[in-house]
Amino acid sequence: QKEVEQDPGPLSVPEGAIVSLNCTYSNSAFQYFMWYRQYSRKGPELLMYTYSSGNKEDGRFTAQVDKSSKYISLFIRDSQPSDSATYLCAMSEGGSYIPTFGRGTSLIVHP
Amino acid sequence: GAGVSQSPRYKVAKRGQDVALRCDPISGHVSLFWYQQALGQGPEFLTYFQNEAQLDKSGLPSDRFFAERPEGSVSTLKIQRTQQEDSAVYLCASSLDGSTDTQYFGPGTRLTVL
């Protein structure tokens, strides 16, 4: 079993839908939680960065961390076709510069 | 401003050939990271530089992999005697400082070993 589990999808939704993307993890030492967006043939781009448990909102994006369940989520409101990409969760231990990535979920938002 | 650039973007090598992949980080960024991303997987850490010092090479899969950053700016990842299992996208990222600073990724080099 990998340290970080993420359903690869693809997840296909209509434009305007609320999207929920999730990851589970097994390492209780993880303290920093990140979501990256990766377009085809591009490098990952940091979307959200959260320390420890709780919620964080940035525009249409909301990141949630539940450390007791070892479960993190990314919600995208009013999804747009331009949101179509692979979303990677990543997490790291306190003071570590090495993130452990999930395998990514492919999201397709169709007009 | 310019982001992280990598060259070549695509590289096809015959098994057994040596390859060199180049990364130009964002100007002024102290830290530089190399990752390997296999098809359908997330990036996996290979090695980390702070300026010219290679502080962590724990992710390099074998002694065929070698990375350098001699002047603390441009970095080169070299793979000797390439094998089919080396086929992947090699991503470079840089950050202003080290530690938990935001990492900015380049577009990657897609290596295919035949």
Interface residues (C-beta under 8 A of the other chain):
Chain A: V4 Q6 P8 Y32 R41 K42 G43 P44 E45 L46 Y49 L88 A90 S92 G95 S96 Y97 I98 P99 F101 G102 R103 G104
Chain B: V4 S31 F33 G40 Q41 G42 P43 E44 F45 Y48 D56 G59 L91 A93 S95 G98 S99 T100 T102 Q103 Y104 F105 G106 P107 G108 R110
